[in-house]
Amino acid sequence: MSEMATGRSTIGDVSLDVRYAIRTLRRTPGFTVVALLTLALGIGAATAMFSVLDVALRQSLPYLEPDELVYGRPTFSGRVGPWVSLPDYLDYQDQSTSFASMAAIAGGGFLATITGNDEPAQALLSTSTSNLFATLGVLPHIGRFSTLAELPESGVGEVVIGYEFWQRWYGGSRDALGSSLIVNGGSLTVVGVLPKGFHFYYDTDLWVPPWPGSSEPVNRRYHNWRVVGRMAPGVTLEEAQAEIDVISAQLAEAYPDSNRNKGMHLDPLHAALAEGYSQSLLMLSGAIALVLFIACGNVASLLLARGSARTSEMAMRTALGASGSRLARQLGVECLVLSLAAGCIGIVLAVWLHNLILGFLSLDRLGIHEGGLSVPMLAIAMLLTLGTVVLIGVFPARQAARTHPAEDLKRGSRRTTSGRGFRFRSGLVIFQVALSVVLLVGSGLLIRSLVKLRSLDPGFRVEKILTATVALPEEEYKEPEQQIGFFESLEERIRGLAGVESVGIIDRLPILQTAGNVAIWDPENPPESRRDAFSADRRIVLPGFFETMEVPVLEGRALEPSDNAGSQKVIVLNQNIAESLFGKESAVGRLVEVDLAFLEWDEPAVFEVVGVVENYTLSSLGDAPRSAMFFPFAQQPRGRMRLAAATAIEPEGLIRPIQECIWELDRNIVLSNPQSMEDVVADSVANSSSVTTILSLFTAVALALAALGLHGVLSFFVAQRAHEIGIRAALGASRASVLRLVVSRGMVLVGIGVAIGTIGAVGAARLIEGFLFEISAVDPATVAGAAGFFFVVALAACMFPAWRALKVDPMEALRIE
């Protein structure tokens, strides 16, 4: 009975402590609101960031037994690339026994034209082997998956459609199964619908088997397929890799011209897909952890100041019989109530911040488009909340346990700045300043790097250029003459539109469509094998492209209308490949040989160089100049081309007029993906811009919290020494000396913090070197600028407490004395 009574008494005491804590916090609304918001912001931001990190790097992919899935990538002399050649994939699939199944997916997300309704529409199309969904362990929502090895040369093929496209095009009706879908002029039969939310690598509406002939092992030199495999039961990744290495060695022996020093590297699928996100996510998570520490330091500082102001209260309670442990428990309960309330607010903030981070930092490769509450996210929030209780509650509680009632009651409001409490608060300010400087230097480096990247000259015109794609229906434009006639007629119509200065047409626009590289060499100095030849990005252009994009012709001429199917086969090189092939000698008039065997050209494919153009950015801003070669469209026509229209008006104003020009030629063709070249260039640095923006936001929060902490400790300093300041003023101290007393105290703390933070920033900056462009991780200007900027912020934070010190009444201080 005694133990039960003791238990009830303890529970009752805690209940009283909770009620008293709530009343106490309500009596000090200013302190409570600031402490709650500071903690909630730190907990919410950390929870949101860590939950994004958890989803991206730890949670399983939404496939059957995802740990059995691996991603295969080719290696060239040990260097890992993204794409595998289809013939190599077929050999790996046929010869390996470590895999239950192995599938491949070609480039995806291509815009396809869907016809059959009043107006043509567009859908995203991907090509994959028919066993992709079985390999991933995905079951159809309705219907079945395709059983075709490839689309037939003629007749009706099969297509599997995404759930969202099924809802959009068919209204979710089961009548979609067996219906005909006209895709790029060809008829495909809908055989199945994928489950809702399915995503693999690309956002896709339509999944089709490979095109005719693409699965024939004709050429191993062209790599354009991604490989995913499911390991057989009981097989480890190391065992599967060992078998793949053996097959790679056999292929190198059988096909030395294409497979020498080539292999395939296996990674867990989730790790491979998350590879591009891990560095930025870990960096941002480290930044938000620093923000949380700064927030906890601020609240601890606030609690210490509040505890100092309650010295007389604690002394009175001790004199009335309260033990030190009882007072410590009371303050501990107050910290717990404060932290739990902040945790609840922080969870609400976390949901919003989680989606905000995903809006800035796209994780589309993992199929993550939106966030929300999850069990790991709630667990993180609880751990952070409990952690903050320990961080911010221990020291104030220990101070309360060490109260001396007689001395404290006699001293009353007259307190000095000596004591561990003030030193601890000063240490917290130094700690906050140091962490803030680390973040400030990091964000400064990223901002400077981004400015340098955006200021680069890409080598072509960016302002007032409209870009778009035009894809001809394959069934209706099979003949080269039809393709040539359509695009030449379209170019003529667009050139006649009001506001159009010029128009260029190319198969791959800079930055938007990359790769497409093939081997090229000088026939007079042929390489030992084609793997040893130079390679260059192959581009097909109509006359006028270089003029439209303002790419200078350095030597010879550009491509002209006379370069047609019946004329001499010609080529234009960019400066990079011209110098690689011929050094300082003139390239014009020389012959080059290009590996175009995949086009069924008779070997050798020899071209005369008629011009050399200046290098321009082909892939991403900041990349080293890539080699490129340009062929006349009339000699190598195709059905999918890209427009670049230079205009004196806003580019968006040309979208409808160009669409009408297309409909004058064919009502079943849609102008796809129109956007300005300025948007294209901006999008190319979107990831760097997003990471920089998020880190800058975190840094701004950290700066504000550090300034608030500095303001708080100086306000406490002024309150502690109010009587001393008053006496100094009464004895003739000037306002400048009083001001100097307060400001110097704050700037000493800032100076120590900046020194420590600068040392830490130099080390931490090494972690973001991969994000920097043309700037060192220890850039002196950025480090000095960050330190100087923080001193300015700190000086502003010191001014209000200093102003309060000037307002101290000397007579009041003398009366207290």
C-alpha positions in Angstrom: 0.0 0.0 0.0 2.9 2.3 0.8 4.5 1.7 -2.6 1.2 2.3 -4.3 0.7 5.6 -2.4 4.2 6.6 -3.3 3.5 5.9 -7.0 0.3 7.9 -6.9 2.1 10.7 -5.1 4.8 10.8 -7.8 2.2 10.8 -10.6 0.3 13.6 -8.8 3.5 15.6 -8.4 4.3 15.3 -12.1 0.7 16.3 -13.0 1.1 19.4 -10.8 4.5 20.1 -12.4 2.9 19.9 -15.9 0.0 22.3 -14.9 2.5 24.7 -13.3 4.8 24.5 -16.3 1.9 25.5 -18.6 0.8 28.4 -16.4 4.5 29.6 -16.2 4.9 29.5 -20.0 1.6 31.3 -20.5 2.8 34.1 -18.1 5.8 34.7 -20.4 4.3 34.8 -23.9 7.3 36.5 -25.5 9.7 33.8 -24.3 7.3 31.0 -25.1 6.5 32.1 -28.6 10.2 32.6 -29.6 11.3 29.4 -28.0 8.4 27.4 -29.6 9.0 28.8 -33.1 12.8 28.4 -32.9 12.5 24.8 -31.8 9.7 24.0 -34.2 11.6 25.4 -37.1 14.7 23.4 -36.3 12.8 20.2 -35.6 10.5 20.6 -38.6 13.3 21.3 -41.1 15.4 18.5 -39.8 12.5 16.0 -39.8 11.6 17.0 -43.4 15.2 16.7 -44.7 15.9 13.5 -42.9 12.7 11.9 -44.2 13.6 12.9 -47.8 17.0 11.3 -47.2 15.3 8.2 -45.7 13.0 7.8 -48.7 15.7 8.4 -51.3 18.5 6.4 -49.8 17.0 3.7 -47.5 13.5 2.8 -48.3 12.9 -0.1 -50.6 11.8 0.4 -54.2 8.1 -0.4 -54.9 8.9 -3.7 -56.6 8.7 -7.4 -55.7 11.7 -8.4 -53.6 13.6 -5.2 -54.5 16.9 -6.4 -52.9 17.2 -9.0 -55.6 17.2 -6.4 -58.4 20.5 -5.2 -59.9 21.4 -2.5 -62.4 24.0 -3.3 -65.1 26.3 -0.6 -66.5 29.1 -1.0 -69.0 32.7 -0.4 -68.1 35.3 0.9 -70.6 38.8 0.3 -69.2 37.3 0.5 -65.7 35.3 3.7 -66.4 31.6 3.1 -65.8 29.1 4.4 -68.4 25.3 4.5 -68.4 24.4 2.5 -71.5 24.9 -1.1 -72.7 24.8 -2.2 -76.3 21.8 -4.4 -77.1 23.9 -7.3 -78.6 26.0 -7.4 -75.4 22.8 -7.4 -73.3 21.5 -10.4 -75.3 24.7 -12.4 -74.7 24.7 -11.6 -71.0 21.0 -12.7 -70.9 21.6 -15.9 -72.8 24.8 -17.0 -71.1 24.4 -16.1 -67.4 22.8 -18.5 -64.9 23.0 -16.1 -61.9 19.8 -14.3 -63.0 16.2 -15.4 -62.9 15.6 -12.8 -65.6 17.3 -9.8 -67.2 15.6 -7.0 -69.1 16.6 -3.8 -70.9 15.0 -0.4 -71.5 16.0 2.0 -74.3 15.9 5.8 -74.1 12.5 6.7 -72.7 10.1 9.6 -72.3 9.9 10.3 -76.0 6.9 12.3 -77.2 4.7 10.3 -79.4 1.7 11.6 -81.4 -1.7 9.9 -80.7 -4.3 10.4 -83.4 -7.9 9.2 -83.9 -9.8 11.8 -81.9 -10.8 15.3 -83.0 -7.3 16.7 -82.5 -4.0 14.8 -82.1 -2.6 14.5 -78.6 0.8 13.6 -77.2 2.0 10.9 -74.9 5.4 9.8 -73.5 6.7 6.6 -75.0 9.4 4.2 -73.8 10.9 1.1 -75.4 11.7 -2.0 -73.4 12.1 -5.7 -73.7 8.9 -7.5 -73.0 10.2 -9.1 -69.8 10.8 -5.8 -68.0 7.7 -5.9 -65.9 8.2 -9.6 -65.0 11.8 -8.8 -64.0 10.6 -6.0 -61.7 7.8 -8.2 -60.3 5.0 -5.9 -61.4 1.5 -7.3 -62.2 -0.9 -5.5 -64.6 -3.8 -3.6 -63.3 -5.9 -5.1 -66.0 -5.0 -7.2 -69.0 -1.6 -8.6 -69.7 1.9 -7.5 -70.8 3.2 -7.7 -74.3 4.7 -11.0 -75.4 6.4 -9.6 -78.6 10.1 -9.7 -78.9 9.8 -6.6 -81.1 7.3 -4.7 -83.0 6.4 -6.4 -86.4 7.6 -4.9 -89.7 4.0 -4.5 -90.7 0.6 -5.1 -89.1 -0.6 -4.4 -85.6 1.9 -4.3 -82.7 1.2 -4.3 -78.9 1.3 -1.5 -76.4 1.0 -1.5 -72.6 -0.3 1.8 -71.2 0.2 3.6 -67.9 -2.6 4.0 -65.4 -2.8 7.8 -65.7 -2.9 7.6 -69.5 -5.7 5.0 -69.2 -7.7 7.3 -67.0 -7.0 10.3 -69.3 -7.6 8.7 -72.7 -10.1 5.9 -71.9 -11.8 7.3 -68.8 -10.7 4.2 -66.9 -12.9 1.9 -69.0 -12.0 -1.8 -69.4 -13.0 -1.4 -73.1 -9.4 -0.1 -73.6 -8.2 -3.7 -73.7 -8.1 -4.8 -77.3 -8.7 -1.3 -78.7 -6.5 0.2 -81.4 -4.3 3.2 -80.5 -2.7 5.1 -83.4 0.8 6.0 -82.3 3.0 8.0 -84.7 0.8 6.8 -87.5 1.0 3.1 -86.7 -1.7 1.0 -85.1 -1.0 -0.7 -81.8 -3.3 -2.9 -79.8 -3.7 -2.1 -76.1 -3.0 -5.4 -74.2 -2.6 -4.2 -70.6 -2.7 -1.4 -68.1 0.1 -0.9 -65.5 -0.8 -0.4 -61.8 -1.4 3.1 -60.5 1.8 4.9 -59.6 4.1 2.5 -61.5 7.4 4.3 -62.4 10.7 2.9 -63.7 13.4 5.4 -64.6 11.2 7.5 -66.9 7.8 9.1 -66.8 6.0 7.1 -69.4 2.5 6.7 -70.8 3.1 4.0 -73.4 5.5 1.0 -73.3 6.3 -0.8 -76.5 8.7 -3.6 -77.5 11.8 -2.7 -79.5 11.4 -1.4 -83.1 12.0 -3.8 -86.0 15.5 -4.9 -86.4 16.8 -3.3 -83.2 17.2 -6.6 -81.4 19.4 -8.1 -84.1 23.0 -8.4 -82.8 24.4 -6.3 -85.6 26.6 -3.7 -84.0 28.1 -3.7 -80.5 29.7 -0.3 -80.7 26.5 1.6 -80.0 25.3 1.7 -76.4 21.7 2.9 -75.8 20.1 0.4 -73.5 19.8 0.2 -69.7 19.9 -3.2 -68.1 18.1 -4.4 -65.0 18.2 -8.0 -63.7 16.7 -10.1 -61.0 19.2 -12.4 -59.3 18.3 -16.1 -59.0 17.4 -17.3 -55.4 20.5 -17.8 -53.3 22.9 -15.9 -55.6 24.8 -13.1 -54.1 25.8 -9.9 -55.9 29.5 -10.9 -55.8 28.7 -14.3 -57.4 26.6 -12.6 -60.1 29.4 -10.1 -60.8 32.0 -12.9 -61.1 29.9 -14.7 -63.7 29.4 -11.4 -65.7 33.1 -10.8 -65.6 33.7 -14.2 -67.2 31.2 -13.5 -69.9 32.7 -10.1 -70.5 36.2 -11.7 -71.0 34.7 -14.2 -73.5 33.0 -11.3 -75.4 36.3 -9.4 -75.5 38.0 -12.4 -77.0 35.2 -13.0 -79.5 34.7 -9.4 -80.5 38.0 -7.6 -79.9 37.1 -4.7 -82.2 34.2 -3.6 -80.0 34.6 -5.3 -76.6 38.3 -5.0 -75.8 38.6 -3.8 -72.2 34.8 -3.7 -71.9 32.7 -5.2 -69.2 29.5 -4.8 -67.2 29.4 -3.6 -63.6 26.5 -4.6 -61.3 25.0 -2.5 -58.5 21.9 -2.9 -56.4 19.2 -1.2 -58.3 18.2 1.2 -55.5 21.8 2.3 -54.9 22.3 2.9 -58.7 19.1 5.0 -59.1 19.8 7.0 -56.0 23.5 7.6 -56.9 22.8 11.0 -58.5 21.0 12.3 -55.4 23.1 10.9 -52.5 25.8 13.6 -52.4 23.4 16.6 -52.5 21.0 15.0 -50.0 23.8 14.2 -47.5 25.2 17.7 -47.9 21.8 19.3 -47.2 21.1 16.9 -44.3 24.4 18.0 -42.8 23.4 21.6 -43.2 20.0 21.2 -41.6 21.6 19.3 -38.7 23.7 22.4 -38.0 20.6 24.5 -38.1 19.0 22.2 -35.5 22.0 22.5 -33.3 21.9 26.3 -33.6 18.2 26.3 -32.7 18.8 24.1 -29.7 21.6 26.4 -28.6 19.3 29.4 -28.9 16.6 27.8 -26.8 19.1 26.6 -24.2 20.4 30.2 -24.0 16.8 31.5 -23.6 16.2 29.0 -20.8 19.4 30.0 -19.0 18.4 33.7 -19.2 15.0 32.9 -18.0 16.4 30.8 -15.2 18.6 33.7 -14.1 15.7 36.0 -14.0 13.9 33.4 -11.8 16.7 33.2 -9.2 14.6 34.9 -6.5 11.7 32.6 -7.2 13.9 29.4 -7.0 15.5 30.7 -3.8 12.1 31.4 -2.2 10.8 27.9 -3.1 14.0 26.4 -1.7 13.6 28.4 1.5 10.0 27.0 1.8 11.3 23.4 1.7 11.7 22.5 -2.0 14.8 20.3 -2.6 17.3 20.9 -5.4 16.1 17.7 -7.2 12.5 18.9 -7.0 13.4 22.2 -8.6 15.4 20.5 -11.3 12.4 18.2 -12.0 10.1 21.2 -12.3 12.4 22.9 -14.9 12.9 19.6 -16.6 9.1 19.2 -17.0 8.9 22.8 -18.4 11.5 21.8 -21.0 9.6 18.7 -21.8 6.3 20.6 -22.2 8.0 23.2 -24.4 9.8 20.6 -26.5 6.7 18.4 -27.0 4.6 21.5 -28.1 7.4 22.5 -30.5 7.6 18.9 -31.8 3.8 19.0 -32.6 4.2 22.3 -34.5 7.4 20.9 -36.1 5.6 17.9 -37.5 3.1 20.2 -39.2 6.0 22.2 -40.6 7.8 19.0 -41.6 5.0 18.0 -43.9 5.0 21.3 -45.7 8.8 21.5 -45.8 9.0 17.9 -47.1 7.0 18.8 -50.1 8.8 22.1 -50.6 12.2 20.3 -50.7 10.9 17.7 -53.2 9.6 20.7 -55.3 13.2 22.1 -55.4 15.1 18.8 -55.5 13.4 16.4 -58.0 13.7 12.7 -57.2 11.8 11.6 -60.3 14.2 8.8 -61.1 13.1 7.1 -57.9 9.5 7.9 -58.7 9.2 10.2 -55.7 7.0 13.2 -56.6 5.3 14.1 -53.3 5.8 13.6 -49.6 3.7 13.2 -46.5 3.8 11.7 -43.0 5.3 8.3 -42.7 6.3 6.1 -39.8 10.0 6.8 -40.2 9.2 10.5 -40.4 7.2 10.5 -37.2 10.0 8.4 -35.5 12.6 11.0 -36.6 10.4 13.8 -35.2 10.1 12.0 -31.8 13.8 11.3 -31.6 14.6 14.9 -32.4 12.1 16.2 -29.9 13.5 14.0 -27.1 17.0 14.9 -28.1 16.3 18.6 -27.8 14.9 18.0 -24.3 18.2 16.6 -23.3 20.2 19.3 -25.1 18.3 22.3 -23.8 17.2 21.0 -20.4 20.2 19.6 -18.7 22.2 22.7 -17.9 19.3 24.9 -16.6 18.1 22.0 -14.4 21.6 21.5 -12.9 21.8 25.2 -12.2 18.4 25.0 -10.4 19.6 22.1 -8.3 22.6 24.2 -7.1 20.6 27.2 -5.8 21.7 28.9 -2.5 18.6 30.5 -1.1 20.0 32.8 1.5 22.6 34.3 -0.8 20.2 34.5 -3.8 17.5 36.2 -1.7 19.9 38.7 -0.3 21.3 39.5 -3.8 17.8 39.8 -5.4 17.9 41.5 -8.7 21.6 42.5 -8.3 23.4 39.9 -10.3 26.9 39.9 -11.8 28.1 38.5 -15.0 30.4 36.0 -13.3 29.4 32.4 -13.0 29.2 29.3 -15.1 25.7 30.3 -16.5 27.0 33.3 -18.3 30.1 31.5 -19.6 27.9 28.7 -20.8 25.7 31.1 -22.7 28.7 32.8 -24.2 30.0 29.4 -25.3 26.6 28.7 -27.0 26.9 32.0 -28.9 30.4 31.1 -30.1 29.1 27.7 -31.1 26.2 29.2 -33.0 28.5 31.7 -34.8 30.9 29.0 -35.8 28.2 26.8 -37.3 26.6 29.7 -39.1 30.0 30.7 -40.6 30.4 27.1 -41.9 27.0 27.3 -43.6 27.6 30.8 -44.9 30.9 29.8 -46.5 29.3 26.7 -48.1 26.3 28.6 -49.5 28.7 31.4 -50.6 30.8 29.0 -52.6 27.7 27.5 -54.2 26.3 30.9 -55.1 29.5 32.0 -56.7 29.8 28.8 -58.6 26.3 29.1 -59.9 26.9 32.7 -60.9 30.0 31.6 -62.9 28.0 28.7 -64.5 25.1 30.9 -65.5 27.4 33.6 -66.9 29.1 31.2 -69.3 28.8 31.8 -73.0 27.3 28.5 -74.4 28.6 29.5 -77.9 25.1 29.9 -79.4 22.3 32.4 -79.3 20.0 32.0 -76.3 17.8 35.1 -76.3 14.5 35.0 -78.1 14.8 31.5 -79.5 11.8 29.2 -79.5 12.6 25.4 -79.6 10.2 22.6 -80.3 10.1 19.0 -81.7 8.2 17.8 -84.7 7.8 14.1 -85.2 6.3 12.7 -88.4 4.0 9.6 -88.3 6.3 6.7 -89.2 3.7 4.9 -91.3 2.8 7.9 -93.4 6.4 9.2 -93.9 8.4 6.1 -94.6 10.2 7.4 -97.7 13.1 9.9 -97.4 11.6 12.1 -100.1 8.5 12.5 -97.9 10.5 13.5 -94.9 12.7 16.0 -96.9 9.7 17.5 -98.5 7.8 18.0 -95.2 10.6 19.7 -93.3 11.7 21.9 -96.2 8.1 23.1 -96.7 7.7 23.7 -92.9 10.9 25.7 -92.8 9.7 27.9 -95.7 6.4 28.5 -94.0 7.9 29.3 -90.6 10.4 31.7 -92.2 7.4 33.7 -93.6 5.7 34.2 -90.2 5.6 37.7 -88.8 8.3 38.2 -86.1 10.5 35.3 -87.3 14.0 36.4 -88.1 15.3 33.0 -89.1 14.7 29.3 -88.5 17.1 26.4 -88.0 16.2 22.7 -88.0 18.4 20.0 -86.4 17.9 16.5 -85.1 19.4 17.3 -81.6 19.3 20.7 -80.1 22.1 21.8 -77.8 21.7 20.8 -74.2 18.2 19.3 -74.8 19.2 16.3 -76.8 22.7 15.0 -76.0 24.9 12.0 -77.0 24.6 10.3 -80.4 28.4 10.0 -80.7 30.0 7.8 -83.4 33.5 7.0 -84.5 35.3 9.2 -87.0 38.9 9.0 -88.4 41.2 10.3 -91.1 41.4 7.6 -93.8 45.0 8.6 -94.4 45.9 7.8 -90.7 43.4 5.1 -89.8 43.3 3.7 -86.2 44.3 0.2 -85.4 40.7 -0.5 -84.5 37.5 1.5 -84.4 37.6 1.5 -80.6 40.8 3.6 -80.9 39.2 6.1 -83.2 38.1 9.6 -82.2 34.3 9.9 -81.6 32.0 12.9 -82.2 28.4 13.7 -81.7 26.5 13.2 -84.9 24.0 16.0 -85.9 21.7 16.2 -88.9 20.9 19.8 -89.9 19.0 21.8 -92.6 20.7 24.9 -94.1 20.3 27.9 -91.9 20.9 26.3 -88.5 24.3 27.9 -87.8 23.0 31.3 -88.9 20.0 31.1 -86.6 22.0 30.0 -83.6 24.8 32.4 -84.4 27.4 29.8 -84.4 30.4 31.2 -86.3 31.9 29.4 -89.3 35.6 29.5 -88.8 36.7 27.9 -92.1 35.1 27.0 -95.3 31.3 27.2 -95.5 28.1 26.0 -93.8 25.8 23.4 -95.2 23.8 24.7 -98.2 20.6 23.7 -100.1 22.9 22.3 -102.9 24.1 19.6 -100.5 21.3 17.2 -101.5 20.9 13.5 -102.0 22.5 13.5 -105.5 25.5 15.6 -104.6 28.9 14.8 -103.0 28.6 13.5 -99.4 29.8 16.4 -97.3 30.3 17.1 -93.6 31.0 20.1 -91.3 33.2 19.6 -88.3 33.4 21.6 -85.1 36.8 23.0 -84.1 37.4 20.4 -81.5 37.2 17.3 -83.8 38.9 19.2 -86.7 42.0 19.8 -84.5 41.9 16.3 -83.1 42.0 14.8 -86.7 44.2 17.2 -88.5 46.0 19.3 -85.9 46.9 22.8 -87.1 46.4 21.9 -90.7 43.3 23.0 -92.6 40.4 20.5 -92.5 38.5 21.9 -95.4 38.8 19.7 -98.5 40.0 16.7 -96.5 38.2 13.4 -96.4 37.0 11.7 -93.2 35.5 8.3 -92.6 32.6 7.9 -90.3 31.2 4.7 -88.7 27.6 4.7 -90.0 27.2 1.0 -90.3 24.0 1.1 -88.3 22.5 3.0 -91.2 23.3 0.1 -93.6 25.7 2.4 -95.5 28.2 0.6 -97.7 31.6 0.7 -96.1 33.5 2.9 -96.2 31.3 6.0 -95.4 33.6 8.8 -96.7 32.7 12.5 -96.5 34.4 15.6 -97.7 34.9 18.3 -95.1 33.4 21.6 -96.4 33.5 23.7 -93.2 34.6 24.1 -89.6 32.4 25.8 -87.0 33.2 27.1 -83.6 32.7 24.8 -80.6 29.4 25.3 -78.7 27.9 23.7 -75.7 26.3 20.4 -76.7 25.4 18.8 -73.4 25.6 20.7 -70.1 27.0 24.1 -69.2 30.5 23.8 -67.8 31.3 20.5 -69.6 34.5 20.3 -71.6 34.0 21.0 -75.3 32.6 18.0 -77.1 33.4 17.0 -80.6 30.6 17.3 -83.1 30.0 16.7 -86.8 27.1 18.0 -88.9 25.5 16.2 -91.9 23.1 17.6 -94.5 19.5 16.6 -93.7 18.9 15.9 -97.4 21.6 13.2 -97.4 20.5 11.6 -94.1 16.8 12.4 -93.6 14.8 11.3 -90.6 11.2 11.8 -89.3 11.9 13.5 -86.0 13.6 17.0 -86.0 13.9 20.0 -83.7 13.1 23.6 -84.5 15.0 26.7 -83.4 13.2 29.9 -84.5 14.8 33.2 -83.8 12.3 35.9 -83.2 12.0 39.6 -82.5 9.0 39.0 -80.2 8.5 36.8 -77.2 9.2 33.2 -78.2 5.9 31.9 -76.7 4.0 34.1 -79.3 5.2 31.8 -82.1 3.8 28.6 -80.7 0.3 28.8 -82.2 1.5 30.2 -85.6 4.0 27.4 -86.0 1.4 24.8 -85.0 -0.9 26.2 -87.7 2.0 26.0 -90.3 2.3 22.3 -89.4 -1.5 21.7 -89.7 -1.4 23.3 -93.2 0.8 20.3 -94.1 -0.7 17.6 -91.9 -3.5 17.8 -89.3 -2.2 14.8 -87.5 1.2 16.3 -86.4 1.6 18.2 -83.1 4.3 20.8 -82.2 5.9 19.0 -79.2 7.5 20.4 -76.1 7.8 24.1 -77.1 10.0 26.2 -74.8 12.4 29.1 -75.1 16.2 28.5 -75.3 16.6 30.6 -72.2 14.4 28.1 -70.3 16.5 25.3 -71.7 19.7 26.8 -70.4 18.1 27.6 -67.0 16.8 24.1 -66.7 20.3 22.7 -67.4 21.5 24.1 -64.1 18.3 23.5 -62.2 19.8 20.9 -59.9 22.7 23.1 -58.9 20.3 26.0 -58.6 17.9 24.0 -56.4 20.7 22.7 -54.1 22.1 26.3 -53.8 18.6 27.7 -53.0 17.8 25.2 -50.3 21.2 25.6 -48.7 20.9 29.4 -48.9 17.5 29.2 -47.1 19.0 27.0 -44.4 21.9 29.5 -44.1 19.5 32.4 -43.8 17.7 30.7 -40.9 21.0 29.9 -39.2 22.1 33.5 -39.5 18.9 34.7 -38.0 19.1 32.3 -35.2 22.7 33.1 -34.5 22.0 36.8 -34.5 19.0 36.2 -32.2 21.3 34.2 -29.8 23.9 37.0 -29.9 21.2 39.6 -29.2 19.9 37.5 -26.3 23.3 37.0 -24.6 24.1 40.7 -24.9 20.6 41.7 -23.5 21.3 39.4 -20.6 24.7 41.0 -20.2 23.1 44.5 -20.0 20.5 43.3 -17.6 23.1 41.7 -15.3 25.3 44.8 -15.3 22.6 47.4 -15.3 23.7 48.8 -11.9 27.3 48.8 -12.9 26.5 50.6 -16.1 24.4 53.1 -14.2 27.2 53.8 -11.7 29.7 54.3 -14.5 27.3 56.8 -16.1 26.9 58.6 -12.8 30.6 58.8 -12.3 31.0 60.5 -15.8 31.5 57.6 -18.2 30.7 58.8 -21.7 28.0 57.2 -23.9 30.7 56.1 -26.3 32.5 54.1 -23.5 29.2 52.5 -22.4 28.5 51.6 -26.0 32.0 50.2 -26.5 31.6 48.1 -23.3 28.6 46.2 -24.7 29.6 46.0 -28.4 33.1 44.9 -27.6 31.7 42.1 -25.5 29.6 40.9 -28.4 32.3 41.3 -31.0 34.8 39.3 -28.9 32.4 36.4 -28.9 31.7 36.8 -32.6 35.5 37.0 -33.4 36.2 33.8 -31.6 33.2 32.1 -33.3 34.2 33.4 -36.8 37.8 32.1 -36.3 36.6 28.7 -35.3 33.9 28.6 -38.0 36.4 29.7 -40.7 38.7 26.7 -39.8 35.7 24.4 -39.8 34.4 25.8 -43.1 37.7 25.2 -44.9 37.5 21.5 -44.0 33.7 21.2 -44.6 34.0 22.9 -48.0 35.9 19.9 -49.3 32.6 18.0 -49.1 30.9 20.2 -51.7 33.8 20.3 -54.2 31.8 18.1 -56.6 29.1 20.9 -56.8 31.6 23.7 -57.6 32.5 25.1 -61.0 35.7 27.0 -61.6 36.0 27.9 -57.9 38.2 26.4 -55.2 36.7 24.9 -52.1 39.0 27.2 -50.1 38.4 30.3 -52.1 39.8 33.1 -50.0 37.4 35.8 -51.3 34.4 33.7 -50.4 35.7 32.8 -46.9 36.7 36.4 -46.2 33.3 37.7 -47.6 31.4 35.2 -45.4 33.3 36.3 -42.3 32.9 40.0 -43.1 29.2 39.6 -43.8 28.7 37.8 -40.5 30.5 40.6 -38.6 28.1 43.1 -40.2 25.1 41.0 -39.1 26.6 40.6 -35.7 27.2 44.3 -35.3 23.5 44.9 -36.1 22.5 42.3 -33.5 24.7 44.1 -30.9 23.2 47.6 -31.4 19.8 47.1 -29.7 21.3 45.8 -26.4 23.9 48.6 -26.6 21.1 51.1 -27.1 19.3 49.7 -24.0 22.5 50.1 -22.0 22.6 53.8 -22.9 19.0 54.0 -21.4 20.1 52.8 -18.0 19.1 55.4 -15.3 22.2 56.3 -13.2 20.0 57.4 -10.2 18.1 54.1 -10.2 21.4 52.2 -10.2 22.7 54.3 -7.3 19.6 53.7 -5.2 19.9 50.0 -5.8 23.6 50.2 -4.8 
